[in-house]
């Protein structure tokens, strides 16, 4: 498997200037699921957010290797928008589904548009493609909902997660990060998410999976890293 993401000696502090990541280094490779295990609150959230451009690093490097050209792109301290404009195909399923991943009061179609609205050429938003994507996700992932126009907050936790994971996968990422994607879900919804992650792995995506169930990590992942106190 080829390396897609290189993390080298990254350090990060929170708003209280307390260190939450210390000298973290690893590689994420295409066609594998890399598991990150550890007690909740050990720096998992900050690690993924730093890669996604949501956390400022005090030192270290985050390097993305383009699968087509093999050129290296520096992602350190780039915003999510800057990362996207660089052509880096990175998707992120955050721990907080309705706080960071989706907008609860918006319907499924509008939540699809959160990834595409900047592509519009006029002041009017084009809803046809997002509607088609919403319908496809509802059908393919068996999302239980009255319609694509239903506010996301009215869906069950499992269906909210299907919408979020489906949208991120639809972006055709080369790196997919997922934090506790099956937390609080029933067994059927959990296996749907596991199957989606495995499909991405088979498609050559570098998947980074943060989980708290060691049995699941051992079954699902090709490699497992353990993080403790950052």
C-alpha positions, 0 to 999 in steps of 0.5 A: 500500500502506498502512503497517503498521509504522513504525520510527523512530530505534531504537537497541539495545545487547547485553548487553555494552553494545555498540551493535548498532542505530543510528538505524534507520528504515523503514516496512513496508507491507501487500501487499509484501515488504520485504527486508533485506540485509547481511552476517550479524551486521550487526544483522538478528537484533536488529532483528527481535527488537526489533520482536517484543518480545525486545530492549530499545531504548535509544531510538526508536519502533516503531509498529503501525498497526491495519488495521481502525481505522488507530489507532497502537499503540506496541510499544516495550518491550512483551513478546511476550505484551503485544503479542499481548494488544493485538490486534496480529497479528504473526508471527515466524519466527526465525533459530534454528528449534529454539532460539526457534521450536519445541521439538524434544522436543515433537511437532508438535501441541504446537508448534502449542499454543505459540501457543494454550494461553493461550486455555484456560479450564481446567487441561486443555489442549484438543488438538483444534484444534491437532491439526487445524491440525497435520494441515492444515499437514502436508497443505498444505505436504507435511511429510514425517513419520510423524504429527503426534505425531512429535517435531519434532527427528526431522524434516529441516531443511526439514520443521521450517521448514515446520512453523514457517512454517505455524504462524506464517502460521496465526495470520493475521498482518498483519505477518510477519517471517522471518529466513533462512527457507530457510537450509540447505533444499533447492530444493523446500522453499525454493520452498515457503517463497517461495510462502508468503511471496508468498501472504501478500503477496497477502493484504495482509500486510506481510512483512519478509524477512531473507536472505543471497542477493542474487539471491533478494532481488532476485527476491522483494522489492518493496523492499530495505534494506541494513543494515551494522554496525547 
